């Protein structure tokens, strides 16, 4: 059965790999990103029927646009079955004393507010289907942060908390939410991190019916 998969940060190396992977398995895609040109290029490269694809370029920190996009997705596909949230940058190299408030605000915006808006807008669609999968990628050092990473890991820890809370709240609704942990994403296959292929394979498993009991987990892929 064809399902609808939403991918944020879709034009990055990892996002593209995941988009190709789920497209090859016949699923419909909702691709979100801030760069319209790259998003258009990805849509052309995927070469899937228009009826299986919806793209939108905007800033996920804008709650109103996120909710408007959810309405558009519902109108076209009847809602999503999976939310794969890949948006979020990194800052580091400074102690907490040296850190700047603008960096913390940026990390909270990218990791917390985007996640919060997406959950509020799209979780009801998965509940309506009585089937859903939520996945994010996080860093292995979030539970035990190292020095000079505090601003980033604080935001990621809060994002992980949102995911785990959603897992608890929706566990009776057929919806799971999980965190894939990596030390680094190795887009060039240097052997120094987790490759997009490996992450996509893990996501395919979490997306399957066989993974229905995997919920609220931090899954180390490193």
C-alpha positions as CSV (number, residue, x, y, z in Angstrom):
1,X,0.0,0.0,0.0
2,X,1.3,3.4,-1.0
3,X,1.9,5.7,2.0
4,X,2.9,9.4,2.2
5,X,6.3,10.3,3.7
6,X,7.1,13.9,4.7
7,X,10.9,14.8,4.7
8,X,12.2,18.1,5.9
9,X,15.7,19.3,4.9
10,X,15.0,17.3,1.8
11,X,17.7,18.8,-0.4
12,X,20.7,17.9,1.8
13,X,22.7,14.9,1.1
14,X,20.9,12.7,3.6
15,X,17.5,14.2,2.7
16,X,18.0,13.4,-1.0
17,X,19.0,9.8,-0.2
18,X,16.0,9.2,1.9
19,X,13.7,10.8,-0.7
20,X,15.1,8.5,-3.4
21,X,14.8,5.5,-1.1
22,X,11.1,6.0,-0.3
23,X,10.3,7.0,-3.8
24,X,11.8,3.8,-5.1
25,X,9.5,1.8,-2.8
26,X,6.5,3.5,-4.4
27,X,5.5,5.9,-1.7
28,X,4.3,9.5,-2.1
29,X,6.5,12.3,-0.9
30,X,6.1,15.6,0.8
31,X,9.4,17.4,0.5
32,X,10.1,20.6,2.6
33,X,13.2,22.8,2.4
34,X,14.1,26.4,2.5
35,X,15.8,26.5,-1.0
36,X,13.2,26.5,-3.8
37,X,15.8,26.0,-6.6
38,X,17.3,22.9,-5.0
39,X,13.9,21.6,-4.2
40,X,12.8,22.0,-7.8
41,X,16.0,20.2,-8.9
42,X,15.3,17.3,-6.5
43,X,11.8,17.0,-7.8
44,X,13.0,16.8,-11.4
45,X,15.7,14.2,-10.5
46,X,13.2,12.0,-8.6
47,X,11.1,11.8,-11.8
48,X,8.0,10.5,-10.1
49,X,4.4,11.3,-11.1
50,X,3.0,14.6,-10.0
51,X,0.2,12.9,-8.1
52,X,2.8,11.3,-5.8
53,X,4.8,14.5,-5.0
54,X,4.2,17.8,-3.1
55,X,7.1,20.3,-2.5
56,X,7.1,23.5,-0.5
57,X,10.0,25.9,0.2
58,X,9.7,27.9,3.5
59,X,11.1,28.3,7.0
60,X,9.7,25.7,9.4
61,X,10.0,28.2,12.2
62,X,6.9,29.9,10.8
63,X,4.0,28.2,12.6
64,X,1.3,29.5,10.3
65,X,3.0,28.3,7.1
66,X,3.6,24.9,8.7
67,X,-0.1,24.5,9.5
68,X,-1.1,25.8,6.0
69,X,1.2,23.2,4.5
70,X,-0.4,20.5,6.6
71,X,-3.8,21.5,5.2
72,X,-2.4,21.3,1.6
73,X,-1.0,17.9,2.3
74,X,-4.3,16.7,3.7
75,X,-6.1,18.0,0.7
76,X,-3.8,16.2,-1.7
77,X,-3.0,12.9,0.1
78,X,-5.4,12.7,3.0
79,X,-2.5,13.3,5.4
80,X,1.0,11.8,6.0
81,X,2.0,8.4,7.4
82,X,5.6,9.3,8.3
83,X,7.4,12.4,9.4
84,X,11.2,12.4,8.9
85,X,12.6,15.6,10.4
86,X,16.2,16.4,9.3
87,X,16.3,20.2,9.7
88,X,18.8,21.6,12.1
89,X,22.3,23.1,12.1
90,X,25.2,22.9,14.5
91,X,27.2,25.4,16.5
92,X,30.2,24.6,18.7
93,X,33.7,25.4,19.6
94,X,32.8,27.8,22.5
95,X,32.4,27.2,26.2
96,X,29.1,28.1,27.8
97,X,30.7,31.3,29.1
98,X,32.0,32.2,25.7
99,X,28.7,31.3,23.9
100,X,26.4,33.9,22.5
101,X,22.7,34.2,23.1
102,X,22.0,34.5,19.4
103,X,23.5,31.0,18.9
104,X,21.2,29.5,21.5
105,X,18.3,31.2,19.9
106,X,19.3,29.9,16.5
107,X,19.6,26.3,17.8
108,X,16.3,26.5,19.7
109,X,14.6,27.8,16.5
110,X,16.1,25.1,14.2
111,X,15.7,22.1,16.5
112,X,12.8,22.9,19.0
113,X,10.4,25.3,17.3
114,X,10.5,23.4,13.9
115,X,9.8,20.1,15.7
116,X,7.1,21.6,17.8
117,X,5.3,23.1,14.8
118,X,5.6,19.9,12.8
119,X,4.3,17.7,15.6
120,X,1.3,20.0,16.2
121,X,0.4,20.2,12.5
122,X,1.1,16.7,11.3
123,X,0.7,14.3,14.3
124,X,-3.1,14.5,14.1
125,X,-2.9,13.2,10.5
126,X,-1.1,10.1,11.6
127,X,-3.5,9.6,14.4
128,X,-6.3,9.8,12.0
129,X,-4.7,7.0,9.9
130,X,-4.1,5.0,13.1
131,X,-0.6,4.4,11.6
132,X,2.5,6.7,11.7
133,X,6.2,6.9,12.0
134,X,8.2,9.8,13.3
135,X,12.0,9.9,13.0
136,X,14.8,12.3,13.7
137,X,18.6,12.0,13.5
138,X,20.5,13.1,16.6
139,X,24.1,13.1,17.9
140,X,25.5,10.3,20.0
141,X,26.9,12.8,22.5
142,X,23.6,14.5,23.4
143,X,23.0,12.4,26.5
144,X,26.6,13.0,27.7
145,X,27.7,16.3,26.2
146,X,31.4,17.2,25.7
147,X,32.9,20.6,26.4
148,X,32.2,23.3,23.9
149,X,29.1,21.7,22.5
150,X,26.6,22.8,25.2
151,X,24.5,25.1,23.1
152,X,23.9,22.5,20.4
153,X,23.5,19.6,22.7
154,X,21.0,21.5,24.9
155,X,18.8,22.1,21.9
156,X,19.1,18.6,20.6
157,X,18.3,17.2,24.1
158,X,15.1,19.2,24.1
159,X,14.2,18.0,20.6
160,X,14.8,14.4,21.7
161,X,12.5,15.1,24.7
162,X,9.8,16.2,22.3
163,X,10.2,13.0,20.3
164,X,10.1,10.8,23.4
165,X,7.1,12.6,24.7
166,X,5.2,12.1,21.4
167,X,6.1,8.4,21.5
168,X,4.5,8.1,24.9
169,X,1.4,10.1,24.0
170,X,0.7,8.3,20.8
171,X,1.7,4.8,21.6
172,X,-1.9,3.6,21.7
173,X,-2.7,5.3,18.4
174,X,-0.5,3.2,16.1
175,X,2.1,5.9,15.9
176,X,5.8,5.4,16.9
177,X,8.5,8.1,17.3
178,X,12.2,7.2,17.4
179,X,15.6,8.8,17.4
180,X,18.5,7.6,15.2
181,X,21.8,8.4,16.9
182,X,25.0,9.0,14.9
183,X,28.5,10.4,15.7
184,X,28.7,12.0,12.2
185,X,27.0,11.7,8.9
186,X,29.5,10.3,6.3
187,X,28.2,11.5,3.0
188,X,31.5,10.7,1.2
189,X,31.9,7.2,2.5
190,X,35.2,7.9,4.3
191,X,34.6,5.3,6.9
192,X,34.5,8.0,9.7
193,X,30.8,8.1,10.3
194,X,27.3,6.7,9.4
195,X,26.5,6.8,5.7
196,X,23.2,8.1,4.3
197,X,22.6,4.6,3.0
198,X,22.9,3.1,6.5
199,X,20.5,5.7,7.9
200,X,18.0,5.2,5.1
201,X,18.1,1.5,5.7
202,X,17.3,2.0,9.4
203,X,14.5,4.3,8.5
204,X,13.0,1.8,6.1
205,X,13.0,-0.7,8.9
206,X,11.3,1.7,11.3
207,X,8.8,2.5,8.6
208,X,7.8,-1.2,8.3
209,X,5.0,-3.0,10.0
210,X,7.6,-5.2,11.7
211,X,8.9,-2.2,13.6
212,X,5.6,-1.4,15.2
213,X,6.9,-2.2,18.7
214,X,10.0,0.0,18.4
215,X,8.9,3.2,20.0
216,X,10.5,5.9,22.1
217,X,14.0,4.5,21.4
218,X,17.4,6.0,20.8
219,X,18.9,3.7,18.2
220,X,22.7,3.9,17.8
221,X,23.9,3.6,14.2
222,X,27.6,4.0,14.7
